[in-house]
Amino acid sequence: MAAGLRSWGGLLDEIALRAGMTVDERDGLKELRNVLDQATVVERRLTERGDSIGRAVAGGRTGVSPKARVGTH
């Protein structure tokens, strides 16, 4: 990945981990070829837990720079 950025898959995996998804569930996401479908599944899991993708990214666990996080809340 250029400039040391994570791939979409890596980012989604980290957020899925925060969403409490098991290894098997996270591996199952890869069966969905469309990254937007994967993100929707993760978003739904976060919502069930009272969390959001914006908060997951802003939590700093993803390694996304503050400038890249603008507008995620």
VOGU-3710 file (C-alpha; in Angstrom, 3 decimals, decimal comma):
1> maaglrswgg> 0,000/0,000/0,000  1,341/3,420/-0,885  2,433/5,804/1,860  2,089/3,105/4,503  -1,713/3,105/4,324  -3,682/-0,039/5,045  -5,707/-1,764/2,371  -9,491/-1,530/2,549  -9,520/-5,184/3,585  -7,091/-4,538/6,426
11> lldeialrag> -9,036/-1,511/7,610  -12,327/-3,410/7,540  -10,752/-6,320/9,392  -9,621/-4,017/12,201  -13,040/-2,404/12,437  -14,711/-5,845/12,346  -12,493/-6,885/15,240  -13,671/-3,848/17,194  -17,240/-4,867/16,311  -16,643/-8,119/18,158
21> mtvderdglk> -16,627/-10,311/15,075  -14,902/-13,672/15,457  -12,043/-14,835/13,235  -14,487/-17,043/11,325  -16,909/-14,151/10,841  -14,112/-11,867/9,660  -12,882/-14,557/7,272  -16,468/-14,908/6,032  -16,492/-11,248/5,042  -13,953/-12,087/2,352
31> elrnvldqat> -16,583/-14,244/0,642  -18,400/-11,001/-0,126  -16,341/-9,708/-3,017  -17,678/-6,172/-2,891  -15,938/-4,117/-0,207  -19,093/-2,018/0,229  -21,064/-5,156/1,107  -18,361/-6,102/3,606  -18,513/-2,628/5,146  -22,304/-2,862/5,430
41> vverrlterg> -22,046/-6,106/7,404  -19,463/-4,575/9,739  -21,528/-1,399/10,126  -24,599/-3,433/11,095  -22,609/-5,333/13,712  -21,265/-2,085/15,143  -24,777/-0,624/15,252  -26,002/-3,686/17,156  -23,318/-2,927/19,738  -24,253/0,766/19,943
51> dsigravagg> -21,125/1,816/18,044  -20,441/3,261/14,584  -17,763/3,110/11,924  -16,986/6,787/12,570  -16,296/6,140/16,237  -14,338/2,982/15,409  -12,071/4,911/13,048  -11,810/7,906/15,379  -10,838/5,562/18,203  -7,348/5,433/16,762
61> rtgvspkarv> -7,095/1,657/16,528  -7,107/1,741/12,745  -3,990/3,830/12,279  -5,813/6,334/10,075  -4,315/9,798/10,265  -6,432/12,603/11,762  -6,580/14,384/8,395  -8,001/11,238/6,769  -10,667/10,995/9,489  -12,257/14,367/8,750
71> gth> -15,970/13,924/8,174  -16,241/10,439/9,675  -18,394/11,440/12,662
//
